[in-house]
Amino acid sequence: ACTNPQVRREWGQLSGGEKRQFVAAIRALAQRPRSFQYTNPSVISYSDFTSTHAANAWWAHANAEFLVYHRAMLVIFEKAMQTVGWNGGQVGQCLTTGQFSGNSGFQVLGDNGNMQCLRRCGGGSFVDAYSLVNQISGATDYEGVRSNDISNFHASGHFVLGGDMNQCDMGNPSWSPRDPLFFLHHAYVDKYYWKWQMLCPNHYVTSYNGNYQSQFDFTNPASGNGQPVSPTIPLDSWGPLTAGDVFDTRSDFLCYSYSQSAGDVPYSHSNCPDGSAPNYTPWSSPPPPPQPAQPPVVPTCWTILQLPVASQNANGGATATTTAVASPTISALSSDIDDQWLQNNLKMLLVHAMGQTLTFNVGQLYIQRWPSK
């Protein structure tokens, strides 16, 4: 059962080490040869994701399959990343700096089947968070939250980072998965879809309406010709997965949620279809940062000294005497030392030193740690 879902966190919530691990996993996938399949995450390569998306771009955009198709793609990508250790360029040109630059050896699959550099360009601004939540607030079914995926915030993320259409990789509607930013961007799109589902999970998780692409799909005939969508028809690519397989992120297969980040601004929504109040707090907290390793606890040597005891001399003045009890010496773990331990061992030491039974006040004794700090 999905009792401990993996939390997908925003990039800024990752530690430096986790960011390096993400980059290393991307590079490891990019080193794999094309497997020409997408069901076995242990052999699928980075190029398999880009070529599969390119082959099915027409069927996966501008129709109702958009959100569930890309959710399925993300979960296959995530599983592939886990098999390899994952628990700003110039306009129109190859990236020249960074972990994904041509200079670093990172390459992506080109349209012609040859490997090439990653290109990043574009401009403009993203859709702001407040404008985005207005769509969540008004959506009462799947099509309402999907909206127009070729012109809404999903599209702006591609154009800002990749230019218009084929100018650079993120702007290419077919080959945009060449850029690792594709997967971060689509995780945000999926988070937006998830937030809406969790508002009224009893109703919105399985909400799925709209139509498939208008043309006939030779590779998946049941999903073309503008027919109404079905949760039981296989998605275009990603193995035998159907839309129904990826509806619920709480399922054993998906088993993930999202953390709350700075872009998650407040929003409102009407009551759920059954009259219940919407859920505005679906978040999973990020795991706490790793704690530094604690030094091992070592035995501490204690020496017990009796404080000076004042007595009267013949002239009426005070004479101070000190008795040191230095043998035998007791070693103990600091965590084991409590009042009872002190009393038992003080008595033993004093009896050993003086050869007699002794009554004493613990408050009169001074415990010195050795060596002293």
TORDREN-130175 format. One record per residue (C-alpha): residue number from 1; residue in three letters; y, x, z. Coordinates in nm, 3 decimals. Layout:
// residues N
{site NUM, "ala", {Y, X, Z}}
...
This chain:
// residues 373
{site 1, "ala", {0.000, 0.000, 0.000}}
{site 2, "cys", {0.360, 0.105, -0.057}}
{site 3, "thr", {0.447, 0.173, 0.306}}
{site 4, "asn", {0.650, 0.490, 0.258}}
{site 5, "pro", {0.844, 0.460, -0.071}}
{site 6, "gln", {1.000, 0.769, -0.220}}
{site 7, "val", {1.379, 0.754, -0.194}}
{site 8, "arg", {1.570, 0.838, -0.510}}
{site 9, "arg", {1.893, 1.003, -0.400}}
{site 10, "glu", {2.221, 1.061, -0.577}}
{site 11, "trp", {2.272, 1.420, -0.702}}
{site 12, "gly", {2.540, 1.491, -0.443}}
{site 13, "gln", {2.295, 1.408, -0.163}}
{site 14, "leu", {2.052, 1.682, -0.265}}
{site 15, "ser", {2.056, 2.020, -0.095}}
{site 16, "gly", {2.117, 2.335, -0.295}}
{site 17, "gly", {1.746, 2.414, -0.280}}
{site 18, "glu", {1.650, 2.069, -0.407}}
{site 19, "lys", {1.892, 2.099, -0.699}}
{site 20, "arg", {1.738, 2.433, -0.792}}
{site 21, "gln", {1.393, 2.277, -0.764}}
{site 22, "phe", {1.496, 1.995, -0.999}}
{site 23, "val", {1.627, 2.242, -1.256}}
{site 24, "ala", {1.312, 2.454, -1.229}}
{site 25, "ala", {1.092, 2.147, -1.285}}
{site 26, "ile", {1.289, 2.050, -1.599}}
{site 27, "arg", {1.249, 2.400, -1.736}}
{site 28, "ala", {0.876, 2.396, -1.658}}
{site 29, "leu", {0.830, 2.070, -1.851}}
{site 30, "ala", {1.027, 2.218, -2.140}}
{site 31, "gln", {0.780, 2.509, -2.158}}
{site 32, "arg", {0.485, 2.277, -2.218}}
{site 33, "pro", {0.372, 2.222, -2.577}}
{site 34, "arg", {0.396, 1.869, -2.715}}
{site 35, "ser", {0.094, 1.663, -2.612}}
{site 36, "phe", {0.169, 1.366, -2.845}}
{site 37, "gln", {0.080, 1.121, -2.567}}
{site 38, "tyr", {0.258, 0.970, -2.270}}
{site 39, "thr", {-0.010, 0.853, -2.026}}
{site 40, "asn", {-0.115, 1.184, -1.863}}
{site 41, "pro", {0.177, 1.324, -1.660}}
{site 42, "ser", {-0.001, 1.656, -1.601}}
{site 43, "val", {0.023, 1.754, -1.969}}
{site 44, "ile", {0.317, 1.553, -2.106}}
{site 45, "ser", {0.605, 1.776, -2.210}}
{site 46, "tyr", {0.981, 1.737, -2.213}}
{site 47, "ser", {0.965, 1.710, -2.593}}
{site 48, "asp", {0.717, 1.420, -2.565}}
{site 49, "phe", {0.980, 1.218, -2.382}}
{site 50, "thr", {1.248, 1.283, -2.642}}
{site 51, "ser", {1.022, 1.213, -2.942}}
{site 52, "thr", {0.875, 0.896, -2.787}}
{site 53, "his", {1.219, 0.761, -2.708}}
{site 54, "ala", {1.336, 0.846, -3.059}}
{site 55, "ala", {1.042, 0.666, -3.216}}
{site 56, "asn", {1.106, 0.349, -3.014}}
{site 57, "ala", {1.484, 0.355, -2.976}}
{site 58, "trp", {1.536, 0.048, -3.195}}
{site 59, "trp", {1.297, -0.163, -2.990}}
{site 60, "ala", {1.413, -0.037, -2.651}}
{site 61, "his", {1.786, -0.108, -2.683}}
{site 62, "ala", {2.012, -0.408, -2.745}}
{site 63, "asn", {1.741, -0.653, -2.639}}
{site 64, "ala", {1.577, -0.778, -2.323}}
{site 65, "glu", {1.324, -0.493, -2.304}}
{site 66, "phe", {1.597, -0.238, -2.228}}
{site 67, "leu", {1.585, -0.227, -1.846}}
{site 68, "val", {1.208, -0.247, -1.799}}
{site 69, "tyr", {1.139, -0.001, -2.084}}
{site 70, "his", {1.360, 0.265, -1.929}}
{site 71, "arg", {1.228, 0.198, -1.580}}
{site 72, "ala", {0.877, 0.269, -1.712}}
{site 73, "met", {1.004, 0.584, -1.885}}
{site 74, "leu", {1.163, 0.705, -1.561}}
{site 75, "val", {0.851, 0.659, -1.353}}
{site 76, "ile", {0.637, 0.852, -1.607}}
{site 77, "phe", {0.904, 1.125, -1.611}}
{site 78, "glu", {0.909, 1.136, -1.231}}
{site 79, "lys", {0.532, 1.173, -1.214}}
{site 80, "ala", {0.546, 1.453, -1.472}}
{site 81, "met", {0.817, 1.630, -1.271}}
{site 82, "gln", {0.599, 1.610, -0.961}}
{site 83, "thr", {0.321, 1.798, -1.141}}
{site 84, "val", {0.552, 2.099, -1.179}}
{site 85, "gly", {0.701, 2.114, -0.832}}
{site 86, "trp", {0.963, 1.844, -0.802}}
{site 87, "asn", {0.893, 1.649, -0.450}}
{site 88, "gly", {2.999, 2.151, -1.926}}
{site 89, "gly", {2.975, 2.293, -2.272}}
{site 90, "gln", {3.201, 2.322, -2.574}}
{site 91, "val", {3.255, 2.032, -2.811}}
{site 92, "gly", {2.985, 2.012, -3.076}}
{site 93, "gln", {2.832, 2.342, -2.977}}
{site 94, "cys", {2.538, 2.465, -2.777}}
{site 95, "leu", {2.579, 2.500, -2.404}}
{site 96, "thr", {2.664, 2.864, -2.340}}
{site 97, "thr", {2.644, 2.872, -1.962}}
{site 98, "gly", {2.418, 2.728, -1.695}}
{site 99, "gln", {2.047, 2.671, -1.649}}
{site 100, "phe", {2.016, 2.459, -1.965}}
{site 101, "ser", {2.215, 2.681, -2.200}}
{site 102, "gly", {2.069, 2.851, -2.504}}
{site 103, "asn", {2.137, 3.184, -2.335}}
{site 104, "ser", {1.900, 3.087, -2.052}}
{site 105, "gly", {1.615, 3.025, -2.297}}
{site 106, "phe", {1.617, 2.645, -2.255}}
{site 107, "gln", {1.545, 2.462, -2.582}}
{site 108, "val", {1.496, 2.100, -2.689}}
{site 109, "leu", {1.311, 1.932, -2.974}}
{site 110, "gly", {1.526, 1.881, -3.285}}
{site 111, "asp", {1.514, 1.596, -3.535}}
{site 112, "asn", {1.322, 1.818, -3.776}}
{site 113, "gly", {1.052, 1.910, -3.524}}
{site 114, "asn", {1.195, 2.257, -3.455}}
{site 115, "met", {1.328, 2.371, -3.121}}
{site 116, "gln", {1.706, 2.403, -3.080}}
{site 117, "cys", {1.979, 2.441, -2.819}}
{site 118, "leu", {2.113, 2.157, -2.606}}
{site 119, "arg", {2.452, 2.025, -2.722}}
{site 120, "arg", {2.695, 1.848, -2.493}}
{site 121, "cys", {3.037, 1.707, -2.578}}
{site 122, "gly", {3.235, 1.385, -2.551}}
{site 123, "gly", {3.527, 1.250, -2.355}}
{site 124, "gly", {3.678, 0.939, -2.205}}
{site 125, "ser", {3.598, 0.787, -1.867}}
{site 126, "phe", {3.305, 0.614, -1.702}}
{site 127, "val", {3.312, 0.250, -1.597}}
{site 128, "asp", {3.443, 0.246, -1.240}}
{site 129, "ala", {3.223, 0.121, -0.957}}
{site 130, "tyr", {3.437, -0.183, -0.878}}
{site 131, "ser", {3.421, -0.313, -1.234}}
{site 132, "leu", {3.047, -0.261, -1.231}}
{site 133, "val", {2.975, -0.465, -0.919}}
{site 134, "asn", {3.160, -0.762, -1.068}}
{site 135, "gln", {2.867, -0.797, -1.307}}
{site 136, "ile", {2.618, -0.787, -1.020}}
{site 137, "ser", {2.819, -1.050, -0.838}}
{site 138, "gly", {2.799, -1.299, -1.123}}
{site 139, "ala", {2.447, -1.240, -1.256}}
{site 140, "thr", {2.183, -1.500, -1.168}}
{site 141, "asp", {1.908, -1.394, -1.411}}
{site 142, "tyr", {1.775, -1.082, -1.584}}
{site 143, "glu", {1.982, -1.121, -1.901}}
{site 144, "gly", {2.294, -1.164, -1.692}}
{site 145, "val", {2.244, -0.827, -1.525}}
{site 146, "arg", {2.131, -0.649, -1.843}}
{site 147, "ser", {2.440, -0.770, -2.027}}
{site 148, "asn", {2.514, -0.576, -2.348}}
{site 149, "asp", {2.351, -0.240, -2.294}}
{site 150, "ile", {2.504, -0.089, -2.610}}
{site 151, "ser", {2.861, -0.139, -2.490}}
{site 152, "asn", {2.854, -0.163, -2.110}}
{site 153, "phe", {2.841, 0.110, -1.843}}
{site 154, "his", {2.511, 0.234, -1.980}}
{site 155, "ala", {2.668, 0.308, -2.317}}
{site 156, "ser", {2.980, 0.467, -2.167}}
{site 157, "gly", {2.764, 0.718, -1.979}}
{site 158, "his", {2.615, 0.833, -2.307}}
{site 159, "phe", {2.943, 0.851, -2.497}}
{site 160, "val", {3.143, 1.030, -2.226}}
{site 161, "leu", {2.880, 1.306, -2.211}}
{site 162, "gly", {2.761, 1.311, -2.570}}
{site 163, "gly", {3.034, 1.180, -2.798}}
{site 164, "asp", {2.998, 0.892, -3.041}}
{site 165, "met", {2.655, 0.835, -3.194}}
{site 166, "asn", {2.512, 1.163, -3.330}}
{site 167, "gln", {2.795, 1.396, -3.228}}
{site 168, "cys", {2.599, 1.557, -2.943}}
{site 169, "asp", {2.266, 1.495, -2.773}}
{site 170, "met", {2.362, 1.238, -2.506}}
{site 171, "gly", {2.550, 1.043, -2.772}}
{site 172, "asn", {2.247, 1.022, -3.001}}
{site 173, "pro", {2.085, 0.680, -2.939}}
{site 174, "ser", {1.742, 0.809, -3.037}}
{site 175, "trp", {1.730, 1.167, -2.908}}
{site 176, "ser", {1.946, 1.143, -2.595}}
{site 177, "pro", {1.656, 1.240, -2.362}}
{site 178, "arg", {1.706, 1.597, -2.485}}
{site 179, "asp", {1.975, 1.627, -2.220}}
{site 180, "pro", {1.846, 1.632, -1.859}}
{site 181, "leu", {2.150, 1.422, -1.772}}
{site 182, "phe", {1.975, 1.135, -1.952}}
{site 183, "phe", {1.729, 1.096, -1.665}}
{site 184, "leu", {2.000, 1.110, -1.396}}
{site 185, "his", {2.207, 0.856, -1.588}}
{site 186, "his", {1.915, 0.617, -1.636}}
{site 187, "ala", {1.819, 0.648, -1.271}}
{site 188, "tyr", {2.169, 0.513, -1.201}}
{site 189, "val", {2.116, 0.229, -1.451}}
{site 190, "asp", {1.786, 0.152, -1.277}}
{site 191, "lys", {1.955, 0.162, -0.936}}
{site 192, "tyr", {2.203, -0.098, -1.060}}
{site 193, "tyr", {1.913, -0.319, -1.176}}
{site 194, "trp", {1.734, -0.260, -0.841}}
{site 195, "lys", {2.043, -0.352, -0.637}}
{site 196, "trp", {2.062, -0.683, -0.819}}
{site 197, "gln", {1.689, -0.750, -0.770}}
{site 198, "met", {1.715, -0.682, -0.396}}
{site 199, "leu", {1.998, -0.933, -0.354}}
{site 200, "cys", {1.742, -1.216, -0.378}}
{site 201, "pro", {1.405, -1.038, -0.402}}
{site 202, "asn", {1.201, -1.358, -0.384}}
{site 203, "his", {1.366, -1.475, -0.705}}
{site 204, "tyr", {1.519, -1.182, -0.892}}
{site 205, "val", {1.235, -0.924, -0.879}}
{site 206, "thr", {1.029, -1.120, -1.133}}
{site 207, "ser", {1.322, -1.263, -1.329}}
{site 208, "tyr", {1.273, -1.173, -1.697}}
{site 209, "asn", {1.429, -1.364, -1.983}}
{site 210, "gly", {1.588, -1.303, -2.322}}
{site 211, "asn", {1.444, -1.203, -2.658}}
{site 212, "tyr", {1.287, -0.900, -2.822}}
{site 213, "gln", {1.448, -0.716, -3.113}}
{site 214, "ser", {1.489, -0.933, -3.421}}
{site 215, "gln", {1.277, -0.733, -3.666}}
{site 216, "phe", {0.901, -0.713, -3.690}}
{site 217, "asp", {0.752, -0.434, -3.475}}
{site 218, "phe", {0.451, -0.290, -3.658}}
{site 219, "thr", {0.344, -0.079, -3.359}}
{site 220, "asn", {0.373, -0.367, -3.112}}
{site 221, "pro", {0.366, -0.693, -3.313}}
{site 222, "ala", {0.381, -0.920, -3.010}}
{site 223, "ser", {0.724, -0.787, -2.912}}
{site 224, "gly", {0.924, -0.829, -3.233}}
{site 225, "asn", {1.077, -1.101, -3.450}}
{site 226, "gly", {1.322, -1.206, -3.183}}
{site 227, "gln", {1.051, -1.378, -2.982}}
{site 228, "pro", {1.107, -1.460, -2.612}}
{site 229, "val", {1.004, -1.178, -2.381}}
{site 230, "ser", {0.682, -1.193, -2.181}}
{site 231, "pro", {0.593, -0.998, -1.864}}
{site 232, "thr", {0.236, -0.948, -1.992}}
{site 233, "ile", {0.311, -0.794, -2.334}}
{site 234, "pro", {0.283, -0.411, -2.336}}
{site 235, "leu", {0.611, -0.223, -2.354}}
{site 236, "asp", {0.693, -0.014, -2.658}}
{site 237, "ser", {0.529, 0.317, -2.552}}
{site 238, "trp", {0.446, 0.436, -2.197}}
{site 239, "gly", {0.082, 0.352, -2.226}}
{site 240, "pro", {-0.051, 0.009, -2.141}}
{site 241, "leu", {0.239, -0.067, -1.905}}
{site 242, "thr", {0.386, -0.415, -1.927}}
{site 243, "ala", {0.721, -0.541, -1.801}}
{site 244, "gly", {0.539, -0.708, -1.514}}
{site 245, "asp", {0.395, -0.372, -1.407}}
{site 246, "val", {0.743, -0.234, -1.338}}
{site 247, "phe", {0.923, -0.534, -1.194}}
{site 248, "asp", {0.877, -0.454, -0.826}}
{site 249, "thr", {0.974, -0.109, -0.695}}
{site 250, "arg", {0.788, -0.197, -0.374}}
{site 251, "ser", {0.454, -0.205, -0.558}}
{site 252, "asp", {0.190, 0.061, -0.505}}
{site 253, "phe", {0.244, 0.191, -0.859}}
{site 254, "leu", {0.623, 0.236, -0.838}}
{site 255, "cys", {0.676, 0.268, -0.460}}
{site 256, "tyr", {1.036, 0.390, -0.451}}
{site 257, "ser", {1.380, 0.278, -0.339}}
{site 258, "tyr", {1.733, 0.420, -0.352}}
{site 259, "ser", {1.970, 0.570, -0.099}}
{site 260, "gln", {2.326, 0.450, -0.048}}
{site 261, "ser", {2.586, 0.685, -0.194}}
{site 262, "ala", {2.963, 0.701, -0.232}}
{site 263, "gly", {2.964, 0.492, -0.551}}
{site 264, "asp", {2.801, 0.194, -0.382}}
{site 265, "val", {3.112, -0.010, -0.308}}
{site 266, "pro", {3.101, -0.351, -0.137}}
{site 267, "tyr", {3.029, -0.655, -0.350}}
{site 268, "ser", {2.959, -1.025, -0.307}}
{site 269, "his", {2.715, -1.273, -0.454}}
{site 270, "ser", {2.648, -1.643, -0.428}}
{site 271, "asn", {2.362, -1.764, -0.214}}
{site 272, "cys", {2.012, -1.718, -0.352}}
{site 273, "pro", {1.844, -2.005, -0.541}}
{site 274, "asp", {1.665, -2.114, -0.222}}
{site 275, "gly", {1.995, -2.124, -0.033}}
{site 276, "ser", {1.936, -1.805, 0.166}}
{site 277, "ala", {2.206, -1.540, 0.205}}
{site 278, "pro", {2.192, -1.243, -0.036}}
{site 279, "asn", {2.070, -0.906, 0.090}}
{site 280, "tyr", {2.353, -0.652, 0.079}}
{site 281, "thr", {2.170, -0.373, 0.264}}
{site 282, "pro", {1.858, -0.274, 0.068}}
{site 283, "trp", {1.921, 0.095, 0.119}}
{site 284, "ser", {1.677, 0.357, 0.232}}
{site 285, "ser", {1.837, 0.632, 0.435}}
{site 286, "pro", {1.811, 0.984, 0.291}}
{site 287, "pro", {1.567, 1.203, 0.481}}
{site 288, "pro", {1.736, 1.415, 0.747}}
{site 289, "pro", {1.819, 1.772, 0.645}}
{site 290, "pro", {1.548, 2.023, 0.737}}
{site 291, "gln", {1.594, 2.173, 1.080}}
{site 292, "pro", {1.597, 2.553, 1.117}}
{site 293, "ala", {1.277, 2.697, 1.251}}
{site 294, "gln", {1.282, 2.738, 1.628}}
{site 295, "pro", {1.192, 3.081, 1.768}}
{site 296, "pro", {0.857, 3.084, 1.947}}
{site 297, "val", {0.869, 3.029, 2.322}}
{site 298, "val", {0.772, 3.350, 2.499}}
{site 299, "pro", {0.677, 3.398, 2.862}}
{site 300, "thr", {0.969, 3.477, 3.089}}
{site 301, "cys", {0.933, 3.717, 3.378}}
{site 302, "trp", {1.098, 3.599, 3.701}}
{site 303, "thr", {1.186, 3.812, 4.006}}
{site 304, "ile", {1.255, 3.631, 4.331}}
{site 305, "leu", {1.514, 3.761, 4.578}}
{site 306, "gln", {1.598, 3.621, 4.916}}
{site 307, "leu", {1.970, 3.571, 4.960}}
{site 308, "pro", {2.147, 3.760, 5.243}}
{site 309, "val", {2.091, 3.589, 5.574}}
{site 310, "ala", {2.379, 3.625, 5.818}}
{site 311, "ser", {2.296, 3.714, 6.181}}
{site 312, "gln", {2.503, 3.799, 6.486}}
{site 313, "asn", {2.526, 4.166, 6.594}}
{site 314, "ala", {2.606, 4.288, 6.941}}
{site 315, "asn", {2.978, 4.288, 6.877}}
{site 316, "gly", {2.973, 3.930, 6.748}}
{site 317, "gly", {3.012, 4.031, 6.386}}
{site 318, "ala", {2.791, 3.918, 6.102}}
{site 319, "thr", {2.525, 4.148, 5.966}}
{site 320, "ala", {2.376, 4.071, 5.624}}
{site 321, "thr", {2.019, 4.156, 5.537}}
{site 322, "thr", {1.842, 4.112, 5.203}}
{site 323, "thr", {1.471, 4.103, 5.147}}
{site 324, "ala", {1.349, 4.158, 4.791}}
{site 325, "val", {1.017, 4.011, 4.690}}
{site 326, "ala", {0.917, 4.211, 4.386}}
{site 327, "ser", {0.537, 4.195, 4.386}}
{site 328, "pro", {0.333, 4.031, 4.257}}
{site 329, "thr", {0.544, 3.918, 3.960}}
{site 330, "ile", {0.495, 3.572, 3.806}}
{site 331, "ser", {0.516, 3.515, 3.429}}
{site 332, "ala", {0.549, 3.163, 3.301}}
{site 333, "leu", {0.662, 2.969, 2.996}}
{site 334, "ser", {1.011, 2.835, 3.051}}
{site 335, "ser", {0.893, 2.483, 2.969}}
{site 336, "asp", {0.640, 2.497, 3.255}}
{site 337, "ile", {0.894, 2.579, 3.525}}
{site 338, "asp", {0.993, 2.284, 3.743}}
{site 339, "asp", {1.064, 2.231, 4.112}}
{site 340, "gln", {0.697, 2.203, 4.207}}
{site 341, "trp", {0.613, 2.525, 4.021}}
{site 342, "leu", {0.893, 2.705, 4.201}}
{site 343, "gln", {0.790, 2.590, 4.545}}
{site 344, "asn", {0.422, 2.677, 4.496}}
{site 345, "asn", {0.485, 3.025, 4.357}}
{site 346, "leu", {0.769, 3.114, 4.594}}
{site 347, "lys", {0.542, 3.045, 4.886}}
{site 348, "met", {0.271, 3.263, 4.733}}
{site 349, "leu", {0.507, 3.553, 4.672}}
{site 350, "leu", {0.667, 3.542, 5.013}}
{site 351, "val", {0.333, 3.518, 5.192}}
{site 352, "his", {0.208, 3.818, 4.991}}
{site 353, "ala", {0.515, 4.025, 5.080}}
{site 354, "met", {0.534, 3.940, 5.450}}
{site 355, "gly", {0.173, 3.862, 5.530}}
{site 356, "gln", {0.254, 3.546, 5.715}}
{site 357, "thr", {0.312, 3.180, 5.669}}
{site 358, "leu", {0.682, 3.118, 5.610}}
{site 359, "thr", {0.901, 2.812, 5.620}}
{site 360, "phe", {1.202, 2.839, 5.389}}
{site 361, "asn", {1.473, 2.645, 5.221}}
{site 362, "val", {1.449, 2.665, 4.841}}
{site 363, "gly", {1.825, 2.631, 4.820}}
{site 364, "gln", {1.862, 2.970, 4.988}}
{site 365, "leu", {1.670, 3.155, 4.721}}
{site 366, "tyr", {1.810, 3.300, 4.401}}
{site 367, "ile", {1.590, 3.305, 4.089}}
{site 368, "gln", {1.678, 3.593, 3.860}}
{site 369, "arg", {1.557, 3.606, 3.497}}
{site 370, "trp", {1.445, 3.949, 3.391}}
{site 371, "pro", {1.558, 4.116, 3.179}}
{site 372, "ser", {1.889, 3.950, 3.250}}
{site 373, "lys", {2.109, 3.847, 2.955}}
